[in-house]
Amino acid sequence: MSGRAPASAIATVCILAATTAVTAQRQGAGPYSKQRVSFTTDGLTLVGFLFKPAGAGPFPALIWNHGSEQSPGVGPQFDTVAGIFVPAGYVVFAPVRRGHGLSEGMYIGDQVQRARQLQGALAAQQLLVHLHETEQLDDQLAGLDYVKRLPYVDTNRLVVAGCSYGGIQTLLAAERGAGFKAAIAISPAAESWNGNRFLQDRLVRAVRNVDMPVMILQPPKDASLEPIRVLGAELTRAGKRHVDKIYPATGPLDEQMHCFGGAKGMHVWAADAVAFLGDVIH
């Protein structure tokens, strides 16, 4: 279904786009910069948010994949992710995929909804998978290509993470390889899993093909816990190095829900994620 050229073959990376670096202080780790930048793929101009530790580097880098929310850059999500990983020494880049926020192109939610209205549920489910493994993945990998060209990034220490739709993107990128050394998928496909056998089969195939350590994390009251159960079992069956964790039902109720309630609940998994990367990235 994919049949597309890799994003690195079609993406044109642009010079830092028009924003002023903002200096921030997080978790006592010293100042770091935040910039909104632009890059292109498939003739579309996309935006992304770049966070860099103080100093010359070279630094490992983490690509953060947002979910299905249409305006992921408006809330605290990206700053909170940076507050976890930049103090650990990572450049963090959050590419905003087409149709989301200020990125050009069609929003995936609108495309899937239109297919459902015109062609029915099965067509919408198949389109969701197709878009994730083609243009959505192209956008992510174009963002990765941008990061690889930054002079202060160590391209031998690249990792990928994300939640919900971003968890889907994380697993598809891990399957592709693309220079990544580890992947952290949070609530991957949890809201889309039930009833979509096309997505289930695609993600099983993805984890079967990965060649890097993978961490899968889910909160106890996620929309579905089948992703971690099924994908974790497949990783075990395939002999892949992986960590799976369903967190206990403690703390505020919203932090036990999908994606740990977003930025508010990222503290739940932060230490585990940083420790995992510390174990597998050298």
Backbone bond lengths (Angstrom), bond angles and torsions (degrees), N, CA, C in turn:
res aa  C-N    CA-C-N  psi(-1)  N-CA   C-N-CA  omega(-1)  CA-C   N-CA-C  phi
1 M - - - 1.455 - - 1.516 111.72 -
2 S 1.361 117.49 -29.14 1.454 118.10 -176.10 1.512 111.51 -73.79
3 G 1.345 119.73 -66.00 1.452 123.14 173.16 1.501 115.09 51.54
4 R 1.339 118.72 32.67 1.447 121.12 -176.32 1.511 109.72 -119.53
5 A 1.328 114.95 155.52 1.447 119.23 175.64 1.515 109.39 -67.69
6 P 1.351 119.04 149.79 1.450 120.82 176.86 1.516 110.55 -58.39
7 A 1.330 115.11 151.73 1.463 118.81 -178.07 1.513 111.74 -59.29
8 S 1.344 117.49 -32.41 1.458 119.38 -178.38 1.516 111.39 -63.37
9 A 1.354 117.04 -21.79 1.453 120.03 179.99 1.509 112.32 -85.08
10 I 1.345 117.26 -16.40 1.459 118.63 -174.92 1.514 112.68 -119.25
11 A 1.330 116.46 -9.37 1.458 118.59 -174.44 1.518 110.29 -91.76
12 T 1.299 116.07 138.59 1.452 122.11 171.59 1.507 107.76 -110.56
13 V 1.326 117.08 119.75 1.449 120.45 -176.80 1.525 108.92 -90.48
14 C 1.335 115.27 132.69 1.460 120.86 -177.13 1.512 110.92 -99.00
15 I 1.321 114.91 161.24 1.451 121.38 172.84 1.529 108.17 -64.54
16 L 1.335 116.85 156.17 1.464 121.16 178.99 1.505 110.32 -45.27
17 A 1.323 115.88 126.23 1.446 119.79 -177.91 1.502 110.34 -88.67
18 A 1.068 116.87 156.34 1.442 136.38 -177.22 1.507 116.83 -35.20
19 T 1.298 117.68 76.88 1.456 118.18 157.96 1.507 108.13 -149.27
20 T 1.281 114.53 161.91 1.458 120.28 178.19 1.510 108.52 -93.57
21 A 1.316 117.37 136.84 1.457 120.53 178.08 1.517 109.64 -64.00
22 V 1.318 114.74 137.00 1.460 121.16 178.66 1.516 107.68 -111.10
23 T 1.317 117.58 130.75 1.449 120.74 179.21 1.508 109.51 -90.39
24 A 1.342 115.95 133.03 1.460 121.34 -177.84 1.510 110.09 -130.55
25 Q 1.309 116.04 157.72 1.452 122.32 175.76 1.516 107.73 -120.73
26 R 1.346 117.98 124.32 1.450 120.73 -178.40 1.526 110.06 -134.86
27 Q 1.294 116.40 130.97 1.462 123.41 171.37 1.526 112.23 50.68
28 G 1.327 116.71 33.64 1.456 120.40 176.38 1.506 114.42 67.25
29 A 1.316 118.39 17.61 1.463 120.96 -173.17 1.512 112.73 -94.02
30 G 1.327 118.22 4.40 1.441 119.83 -178.53 1.509 111.34 92.56
31 P 1.316 116.97 168.33 1.463 120.36 -175.44 1.520 112.37 -71.85
32 Y 1.303 115.84 151.66 1.455 120.47 169.92 1.516 108.55 -145.15
33 S 1.319 115.26 161.66 1.457 119.84 -174.31 1.518 110.95 -97.85
34 K 1.318 115.04 151.44 1.455 122.60 174.31 1.519 107.62 -129.06
35 Q 1.314 116.87 130.12 1.460 121.78 177.96 1.519 110.38 -135.70
36 R 1.316 116.31 143.25 1.459 120.82 165.81 1.515 106.44 -92.47
37 V 1.328 115.77 128.11 1.454 121.12 -175.81 1.526 109.23 -126.20
38 S 1.320 116.96 171.28 1.460 120.45 175.59 1.517 110.47 -130.34
39 F 1.334 114.64 152.19 1.461 122.16 175.84 1.519 106.53 -150.80
40 T 1.310 117.14 166.97 1.464 119.27 -175.77 1.520 111.79 -126.24
41 T 1.319 114.31 152.42 1.463 122.42 172.34 1.517 107.80 -157.47
42 D 1.323 116.88 143.34 1.472 121.65 179.93 1.524 111.91 52.51
43 G 1.338 117.31 30.74 1.455 121.04 179.84 1.515 114.64 76.88
44 L 1.327 117.57 5.87 1.462 122.45 -179.72 1.523 109.59 -104.55
45 T 1.319 116.18 143.63 1.457 120.95 172.84 1.516 108.93 -94.36
46 L 1.312 115.35 120.96 1.461 122.35 179.38 1.518 109.26 -111.50
47 V 1.319 116.24 157.04 1.453 120.44 176.31 1.518 109.29 -111.00
48 G 1.309 114.93 161.72 1.452 121.10 175.79 1.513 109.03 -153.63
49 F 1.328 115.85 164.06 1.459 121.39 -179.17 1.521 108.27 -118.81
50 L 1.327 114.77 124.32 1.461 122.98 -171.65 1.519 109.67 -114.58
51 F 1.326 115.48 126.85 1.464 122.32 178.77 1.529 108.23 -120.85
52 K 1.325 116.60 129.25 1.465 121.14 -175.39 1.529 110.05 -128.28
53 P 1.334 117.55 132.56 1.467 118.93 173.77 1.530 110.67 -64.87
54 A 1.306 115.90 159.28 1.463 119.94 173.67 1.527 109.18 -66.25
55 G 1.325 116.59 145.27 1.455 121.00 178.73 1.515 112.75 112.10
56 A 1.318 115.01 176.75 1.460 121.22 -173.41 1.522 113.57 -91.03
57 G 1.326 116.89 -17.13 1.458 118.47 -176.66 1.521 111.47 80.75
58 P 1.336 119.38 -161.15 1.471 125.26 6.36 1.531 112.23 -76.38
59 F 1.336 115.16 144.47 1.454 123.06 -177.97 1.525 110.36 -111.87
60 P 1.320 117.38 147.66 1.466 118.60 165.96 1.527 108.42 -65.50
61 A 1.320 116.67 160.37 1.468 120.06 -177.54 1.520 110.50 -132.86
62 L 1.332 114.70 144.50 1.455 122.22 178.07 1.519 109.43 -119.91
63 I 1.324 116.39 125.80 1.461 122.01 171.34 1.516 107.72 -89.95
64 W 1.346 116.59 123.91 1.465 121.28 178.52 1.526 109.16 -105.48
65 N 1.329 116.20 123.83 1.461 122.81 -179.78 1.524 110.66 -100.56
66 H 1.323 116.16 118.13 1.457 120.86 178.03 1.532 110.57 -73.01
67 G 1.329 115.56 173.14 1.456 121.07 -178.86 1.510 112.97 -91.04
68 S 1.326 116.16 -147.49 1.466 121.14 -175.92 1.520 112.64 -86.30
69 E 1.338 118.21 -7.61 1.459 120.95 -177.86 1.529 110.20 -55.96
70 Q 1.310 116.96 138.66 1.462 119.44 -171.65 1.522 113.00 -74.63
71 S 1.331 118.08 -25.94 1.467 120.67 -178.72 1.524 109.97 -127.42
72 P 1.320 117.88 70.65 1.475 120.00 -173.43 1.518 113.95 -68.91
73 G 1.327 118.10 -20.85 1.457 119.87 -177.16 1.506 114.52 -84.85
74 V 1.325 117.58 -3.42 1.469 120.58 -175.03 1.522 111.69 -80.28
75 G 1.314 118.28 -40.54 1.457 122.33 -176.75 1.517 112.87 -88.01
76 P 1.337 116.82 -163.82 1.468 121.33 -174.85 1.525 115.03 -86.11
77 Q 1.341 118.13 3.72 1.468 120.73 -172.36 1.524 112.86 -52.30
78 F 1.321 117.86 -56.48 1.462 120.56 -172.14 1.524 111.29 -68.07
79 D 1.334 117.10 -39.24 1.463 119.82 178.25 1.525 111.13 -64.61
80 T 1.332 116.51 -36.53 1.458 119.64 -179.93 1.526 110.86 -69.44
81 V 1.333 116.85 -40.94 1.475 120.18 175.46 1.524 109.83 -60.10
82 A 1.326 116.25 -45.12 1.465 119.83 178.54 1.523 110.83 -60.60
83 G 1.340 116.77 -38.16 1.448 120.71 179.67 1.516 113.49 -65.03
84 I 1.325 116.85 -19.12 1.467 121.69 175.86 1.520 111.17 -86.60
85 F 1.332 116.66 -48.32 1.463 120.10 -167.57 1.530 114.27 -96.98
86 V 1.316 118.88 -29.67 1.475 118.40 178.87 1.525 111.19 -64.14
87 P 1.345 119.88 -43.45 1.460 118.18 175.79 1.525 113.66 -60.40
88 A 1.317 117.32 -22.36 1.463 121.25 176.16 1.523 111.89 -84.03
89 G 1.343 116.63 1.66 1.456 120.34 173.67 1.509 115.64 100.92
90 Y 1.340 117.98 11.62 1.453 121.50 -175.87 1.529 112.22 -100.64
91 V 1.318 116.56 138.60 1.454 120.76 157.92 1.522 106.79 -69.84
92 V 1.310 117.50 135.79 1.465 121.62 177.54 1.522 108.47 -117.97
93 F 1.330 115.99 129.61 1.463 120.20 175.65 1.511 108.70 -127.45
94 A 1.333 115.57 127.34 1.463 122.20 179.02 1.518 108.99 -114.05
95 P 1.334 118.30 94.42 1.462 120.16 176.29 1.529 110.23 -72.34
96 V 1.308 116.27 138.25 1.467 121.25 177.84 1.525 107.22 -99.94
97 R 1.314 116.48 112.93 1.454 121.14 -172.83 1.531 111.19 -69.95
98 R 1.320 115.40 162.96 1.464 121.52 -173.44 1.530 112.07 -53.87
99 G 1.330 114.95 141.24 1.453 121.18 178.09 1.513 114.54 80.51
100 H 1.317 117.73 -5.54 1.459 122.35 177.35 1.522 109.05 -102.34
101 G 1.319 116.56 139.86 1.454 119.83 175.75 1.509 112.28 54.74
102 L 1.329 115.87 -130.47 1.459 121.81 -178.20 1.524 113.15 -92.07
103 S 1.328 117.45 4.74 1.465 120.21 177.71 1.521 110.52 -77.01
104 E 1.324 115.50 138.20 1.461 120.44 179.95 1.524 111.06 -69.80
105 G 1.330 116.40 162.97 1.450 121.79 174.43 1.518 112.60 109.02
106 M 1.324 115.44 179.35 1.461 122.45 -176.90 1.520 110.91 -87.99
107 Y 1.305 115.83 136.85 1.458 123.14 178.91 1.529 109.83 -72.99
108 I 1.319 116.78 130.94 1.457 121.62 -176.18 1.527 111.79 -60.10
109 G 1.314 117.62 -35.76 1.460 119.99 179.21 1.512 112.19 -62.08
110 D 1.339 116.50 -40.49 1.461 120.25 178.21 1.525 111.27 -67.67
111 Q 1.325 116.57 -38.92 1.459 119.96 -179.95 1.526 111.49 -64.14
112 V 1.322 116.02 -43.83 1.470 119.93 -179.42 1.522 110.47 -68.65
113 Q 1.318 117.03 -40.59 1.462 120.14 179.34 1.523 111.34 -63.49
114 R 1.327 116.92 -39.77 1.469 120.13 178.90 1.531 110.70 -65.22
115 A 1.329 116.47 -41.30 1.471 119.73 177.60 1.521 110.59 -62.71
116 R 1.310 117.60 -37.96 1.465 120.96 178.99 1.525 110.84 -63.99
117 Q 1.327 115.72 -42.41 1.459 120.16 -178.76 1.525 112.16 -68.51
118 L 1.327 117.05 -38.96 1.459 120.77 -173.98 1.525 113.64 -89.93
119 Q 1.338 117.00 -32.06 1.458 120.26 -170.92 1.520 114.59 -125.28
120 G 1.320 117.56 -10.94 1.448 120.09 177.06 1.520 113.95 103.08
121 A 1.317 115.34 173.72 1.461 122.04 -171.82 1.524 112.77 -64.06
122 L 1.347 117.88 -42.63 1.462 119.47 -177.59 1.526 111.42 -63.45
123 A 1.319 116.77 -41.00 1.463 120.28 178.14 1.521 110.53 -63.40
124 A 1.324 116.92 -38.94 1.465 120.68 179.02 1.527 110.73 -65.37
125 Q 1.328 116.87 -40.53 1.466 120.29 179.11 1.526 111.49 -64.17
126 Q 1.329 115.59 -43.25 1.460 119.45 178.54 1.520 111.49 -65.40
127 L 1.333 116.56 -39.46 1.468 119.97 179.00 1.516 110.85 -64.22
128 L 1.326 117.09 -40.02 1.460 120.34 178.36 1.524 110.76 -55.58
129 V 1.318 116.49 -47.14 1.464 120.44 179.22 1.519 110.32 -64.23
130 H 1.318 116.56 -45.25 1.464 120.92 -178.23 1.526 111.46 -59.61
131 L 1.319 116.75 -44.82 1.461 119.82 -178.86 1.527 111.28 -66.39
132 H 1.308 117.03 -37.98 1.461 119.98 179.10 1.518 111.74 -64.26
133 E 1.333 116.79 -40.63 1.461 117.82 -174.45 1.523 112.65 -89.87
134 T 1.333 117.41 -1.42 1.463 119.94 177.06 1.526 110.28 -117.58
135 E 1.324 118.29 -93.10 1.460 118.78 -170.25 1.526 112.81 -68.33
136 Q 1.326 119.15 -35.72 1.462 119.42 177.99 1.529 110.76 -64.90
137 L 1.325 116.68 -42.91 1.460 120.16 177.09 1.529 110.83 -67.35
138 D 1.326 117.12 -38.02 1.459 120.08 175.65 1.527 111.24 -55.96
139 D 1.341 115.82 -42.60 1.461 119.86 -178.47 1.525 110.92 -64.68
140 Q 1.326 115.86 -44.99 1.459 119.42 178.27 1.522 111.49 -59.83
141 L 1.324 116.69 -46.28 1.463 120.19 -176.45 1.523 111.94 -71.96
142 A 1.331 117.39 -26.10 1.461 119.59 171.26 1.527 110.11 -65.98
143 G 1.336 116.53 -38.87 1.459 119.89 174.52 1.518 111.17 -63.61
144 L 1.324 116.88 -40.44 1.463 120.47 176.25 1.525 110.63 -61.46
145 D 1.314 116.89 -42.19 1.459 120.75 179.21 1.525 110.42 -60.76
146 Y 1.322 116.50 -38.45 1.469 121.05 175.73 1.526 110.36 -59.15
147 V 1.333 116.16 -47.41 1.458 120.86 -177.39 1.523 111.19 -64.56
148 K 1.319 117.35 -38.91 1.463 120.92 -178.81 1.515 112.16 -60.80
149 R 1.333 117.02 -23.44 1.465 120.33 -178.30 1.522 113.26 -89.34
150 L 1.291 117.86 -3.37 1.461 120.33 179.29 1.526 109.17 -76.48
151 P 1.328 118.33 129.42 1.465 120.32 -172.34 1.520 114.75 -66.83
152 Y 1.328 117.05 -18.37 1.468 120.16 -177.42 1.529 112.68 -98.65
153 V 1.335 118.32 8.29 1.465 122.52 179.28 1.518 110.39 -100.22
154 D 1.317 116.22 132.74 1.463 122.98 173.86 1.526 108.18 -85.24
155 T 1.304 116.44 104.07 1.469 120.52 -174.72 1.528 112.81 -72.08
156 N 1.320 117.48 -4.64 1.461 120.39 173.79 1.520 112.32 -89.86
157 R 1.349 116.06 -1.04 1.470 119.95 -179.65 1.527 108.81 -134.62
158 L 1.308 115.40 72.51 1.457 122.43 -179.93 1.520 109.49 -114.17
159 V 1.321 116.71 135.83 1.465 120.93 -179.92 1.519 108.80 -134.34
160 V 1.335 115.48 162.94 1.457 120.81 -175.94 1.523 108.96 -134.98
161 A 1.338 115.76 142.87 1.457 120.85 -179.42 1.522 109.01 -152.04
162 G 1.331 115.88 163.85 1.452 120.27 176.82 1.513 111.33 169.66
163 C 1.340 115.19 167.55 1.450 120.86 -175.94 1.528 111.49 -124.65
164 S 1.336 116.76 145.50 1.460 124.35 176.34 1.530 109.69 62.87
165 Y 1.339 119.11 -120.12 1.464 119.19 172.78 1.527 109.46 -56.19
166 G 1.325 116.50 -34.67 1.460 120.05 176.34 1.513 112.39 -65.10
167 G 1.341 117.50 -29.16 1.455 120.59 173.75 1.517 111.96 -69.63
168 I 1.336 116.37 -37.87 1.465 120.49 173.17 1.525 109.49 -59.28
169 Q 1.333 115.67 -49.45 1.457 120.32 179.96 1.522 112.12 -60.48
170 T 1.312 116.38 -36.64 1.463 120.32 179.03 1.522 111.07 -62.63
171 L 1.334 116.87 -44.74 1.463 119.83 -178.30 1.527 111.69 -70.44
172 L 1.331 117.53 -36.68 1.468 119.82 177.12 1.521 111.09 -67.63
173 A 1.326 117.11 -36.86 1.465 119.85 176.83 1.522 110.62 -68.46
174 A 1.330 116.80 -38.30 1.462 119.95 177.68 1.525 110.71 -62.68
175 E 1.319 115.97 -39.04 1.463 119.63 176.25 1.519 110.71 -62.66
176 R 1.322 116.59 -42.58 1.474 120.37 -179.43 1.527 111.60 -66.00
177 G 1.330 116.40 -30.47 1.468 119.77 -176.28 1.506 109.93 90.55
178 A 1.313 116.34 -84.36 1.467 123.87 170.91 1.519 113.57 59.87
179 G 1.315 117.56 15.63 1.462 120.55 -179.13 1.510 113.94 98.02
180 F 1.327 118.34 -8.59 1.457 120.59 177.55 1.527 110.82 -68.28
181 K 1.340 115.32 147.34 1.460 121.38 179.92 1.523 113.40 -110.69
182 A 1.338 117.36 -14.66 1.463 121.02 179.26 1.519 108.57 -162.30
183 A 1.334 115.86 159.66 1.468 121.14 -176.87 1.527 109.81 -140.98
184 I 1.345 115.22 140.33 1.465 121.94 175.69 1.522 108.17 -125.53
185 A 1.318 116.99 110.85 1.464 122.71 -178.54 1.520 108.86 -107.78
186 I 1.338 116.27 121.09 1.452 122.94 -177.71 1.526 108.29 -110.04
187 S 1.312 116.55 127.21 1.474 121.73 -178.10 1.526 112.60 46.42
188 P 1.337 119.16 45.32 1.467 119.40 -174.44 1.528 112.13 -65.55
189 A 1.318 116.37 119.38 1.472 122.86 175.67 1.516 113.35 62.94
190 A 1.328 118.83 16.08 1.468 119.76 -172.94 1.518 112.78 -61.62
191 E 1.331 117.79 -34.39 1.461 120.15 -179.89 1.528 112.64 -86.49
192 S 1.317 117.60 -8.58 1.462 121.82 -176.91 1.524 112.70 -114.32
193 W 1.320 117.38 -6.63 1.463 122.21 -169.31 1.522 113.14 -68.74
194 N 1.329 115.45 -52.96 1.468 119.45 -172.66 1.524 111.65 -62.37
195 G 1.317 115.86 124.70 1.452 121.19 176.85 1.510 115.50 85.88
196 N 1.344 118.54 -5.96 1.468 120.26 -179.97 1.526 109.02 -110.74
197 R 1.311 116.02 85.71 1.468 119.89 -177.12 1.521 111.60 -66.20
198 F 1.331 117.41 -26.17 1.465 120.62 179.09 1.524 110.24 -65.51
199 L 1.326 116.40 -43.10 1.460 120.69 178.38 1.525 110.76 -68.98
200 Q 1.309 116.05 -41.85 1.462 119.75 178.35 1.527 110.50 -58.09
201 D 1.321 116.49 -50.04 1.468 120.80 -178.46 1.525 111.11 -63.21
202 R 1.341 115.78 -38.39 1.475 118.47 -177.85 1.520 111.41 -66.61
203 L 1.334 117.60 -40.33 1.457 119.61 -178.75 1.522 111.95 -74.65
204 V 1.325 117.36 -33.27 1.468 119.52 172.63 1.524 109.60 -60.23
205 R 1.318 116.56 -45.01 1.462 119.77 178.43 1.521 111.29 -62.85
206 A 1.341 116.46 -37.99 1.460 120.18 -179.65 1.528 111.25 -62.51
207 V 1.335 117.37 -49.27 1.466 118.07 -177.01 1.525 111.30 -70.37
208 R 1.317 116.72 -27.25 1.460 119.70 176.50 1.535 110.86 -64.38
209 N 1.336 115.89 -28.12 1.462 120.50 -175.00 1.521 114.10 -97.71
210 V 1.334 118.55 -5.33 1.464 119.13 -175.67 1.523 110.36 -68.11
211 D 1.319 115.08 151.10 1.465 121.64 178.44 1.525 108.74 -132.51
212 M 1.323 116.17 50.60 1.469 121.73 178.88 1.522 107.79 -159.91
213 P 1.307 118.31 161.01 1.467 120.14 175.84 1.535 110.97 -64.68
214 V 1.331 115.39 139.06 1.459 121.78 -178.14 1.528 109.23 -127.72
215 M 1.329 115.38 135.76 1.463 121.69 171.94 1.523 108.06 -114.82
216 I 1.336 117.27 131.03 1.462 122.07 175.11 1.522 107.63 -120.05
217 L 1.331 116.31 127.04 1.460 122.35 -176.86 1.526 109.84 -126.44
218 Q 1.329 116.54 137.81 1.461 120.41 174.39 1.524 110.61 -141.96
219 P 1.328 117.25 145.69 1.462 121.37 173.15 1.527 109.62 -77.53
220 P 1.321 117.78 161.62 1.469 119.76 -171.68 1.521 114.48 -68.96
221 K 1.316 118.59 -26.93 1.457 121.68 -177.82 1.531 111.19 -112.61
222 D 1.318 116.37 35.28 1.466 121.34 177.29 1.529 109.46 -61.60
223 A 1.336 115.80 164.28 1.470 120.23 -179.21 1.520 111.87 -57.39
224 S 1.325 117.49 -34.63 1.464 123.69 173.70 1.515 107.60 -153.78
225 L 1.318 116.87 138.91 1.464 121.16 175.28 1.532 111.34 -99.83
226 E 1.330 116.28 3.90 1.458 119.51 177.90 1.526 113.70 -62.72
227 P 1.336 120.45 -35.04 1.467 118.46 179.18 1.525 112.98 -55.22
228 I 1.333 117.81 -49.17 1.467 118.74 -177.29 1.526 111.08 -69.31
229 R 1.326 116.59 -34.78 1.462 119.66 179.94 1.530 111.42 -68.63
230 V 1.308 115.71 -47.40 1.467 119.85 -177.31 1.525 111.08 -72.77
231 L 1.324 116.56 -48.10 1.461 119.61 -176.53 1.525 111.06 -71.48
232 G 1.318 117.51 -36.77 1.459 119.63 175.64 1.511 111.85 -62.23
233 A 1.336 116.25 -41.80 1.462 119.89 178.30 1.527 111.02 -64.26
234 E 1.328 116.46 -38.31 1.465 119.76 179.19 1.518 111.17 -67.43
235 L 1.328 117.52 -40.06 1.466 120.75 176.87 1.527 110.64 -62.26
236 T 1.327 116.51 -40.68 1.466 120.26 177.24 1.516 110.45 -64.09
237 R 1.320 116.11 -45.77 1.465 120.97 -178.70 1.528 111.01 -60.94
238 A 1.329 116.06 -36.80 1.470 120.60 -177.99 1.523 112.50 -84.96
239 G 1.328 117.27 -1.77 1.457 120.35 177.81 1.521 113.48 71.87
240 K 1.333 116.45 29.56 1.466 120.74 -178.92 1.533 109.92 -89.30
241 R 1.324 115.79 147.38 1.457 120.26 176.41 1.527 108.96 -74.77
242 H 1.329 116.52 122.62 1.463 118.27 -176.12 1.515 111.15 -157.63
243 V 1.320 115.04 159.80 1.462 124.13 174.12 1.517 107.17 -128.41
244 D 1.328 117.92 128.44 1.463 122.96 176.95 1.521 107.86 -121.85
245 K 1.336 116.43 136.44 1.460 118.77 179.37 1.517 111.08 -147.37
246 I 1.326 115.96 123.97 1.458 122.68 167.01 1.526 106.16 -101.53
247 Y 1.303 117.19 123.77 1.458 121.12 -173.45 1.528 111.25 -79.43
248 P 1.325 117.36 153.26 1.471 120.50 -179.84 1.525 111.29 -69.70
249 A 1.321 115.40 157.66 1.461 121.43 -177.71 1.527 110.07 -82.71
250 T 1.316 115.33 73.62 1.458 121.88 177.52 1.518 108.82 -129.03
251 G 1.327 115.95 162.17 1.447 120.51 177.99 1.516 112.09 85.00
252 P 1.325 116.48 -175.18 1.472 121.02 -179.05 1.525 111.43 -57.75
253 L 1.327 116.19 145.11 1.465 120.78 -176.23 1.515 111.93 -59.82
254 D 1.337 118.75 -40.85 1.468 119.51 -177.18 1.522 111.83 -65.40
255 E 1.335 118.03 -25.44 1.462 120.81 177.73 1.524 112.40 -80.04
256 Q 1.335 116.47 -6.87 1.460 121.14 174.57 1.531 111.67 -95.60
257 M 1.330 116.36 -1.49 1.458 121.57 -175.77 1.530 110.42 -96.40
258 H 1.320 115.89 -171.89 1.463 122.54 -174.90 1.527 112.52 -49.77
259 C 1.319 115.68 131.47 1.474 122.65 -179.71 1.520 112.49 58.33
260 F 1.325 117.29 23.86 1.466 122.08 179.91 1.529 112.00 59.67
261 G 1.328 115.70 27.24 1.454 119.61 -179.74 1.513 113.91 78.52
262 G 1.338 117.82 13.18 1.466 120.42 179.19 1.514 111.93 83.45
263 A 1.328 115.70 -146.84 1.464 120.68 -174.95 1.522 112.03 -57.28
264 K 1.321 117.17 -35.31 1.466 121.55 -177.53 1.521 112.03 -58.19
265 G 1.343 116.63 -34.12 1.454 119.99 -175.18 1.517 115.22 -103.92
266 M 1.318 117.80 8.51 1.466 119.29 -178.09 1.517 112.78 -64.09
267 H 1.343 116.89 -23.49 1.468 119.90 178.33 1.525 111.39 -61.90
268 V 1.340 117.38 -22.80 1.460 120.53 -177.66 1.524 110.85 -63.66
269 W 1.330 116.02 -43.01 1.470 119.71 -175.67 1.525 113.87 -103.52
270 A 1.318 118.33 -4.66 1.464 121.30 -171.19 1.522 112.86 -56.65
271 A 1.329 117.68 -52.57 1.464 119.96 -175.81 1.526 111.33 -63.58
272 D 1.333 117.32 -38.62 1.468 120.42 178.98 1.526 111.06 -64.12
273 A 1.330 116.60 -41.09 1.461 120.17 -179.05 1.519 111.36 -66.33
274 V 1.330 116.58 -45.20 1.464 120.28 179.63 1.525 110.71 -63.64
275 A 1.344 116.65 -41.00 1.464 119.66 178.69 1.521 112.19 -64.66
276 F 1.331 115.88 -40.51 1.468 120.50 178.33 1.531 110.08 -59.30
277 L 1.313 116.50 -47.79 1.468 119.13 179.94 1.512 111.14 -65.10
278 G 1.331 116.71 -36.76 1.445 119.27 177.24 1.524 112.90 -62.06
279 D 1.331 116.29 -31.16 1.469 120.96 179.67 1.527 112.43 -76.46
280 V 1.336 116.99 -31.26 1.472 118.57 -170.07 1.526 114.42 -110.10
281 I 1.344 117.76 -13.44 1.471 120.58 -179.32 1.516 109.59 -110.38
282 H 1.319 115.83 121.81 1.466 119.91 -177.30 1.524 110.04 -130.21
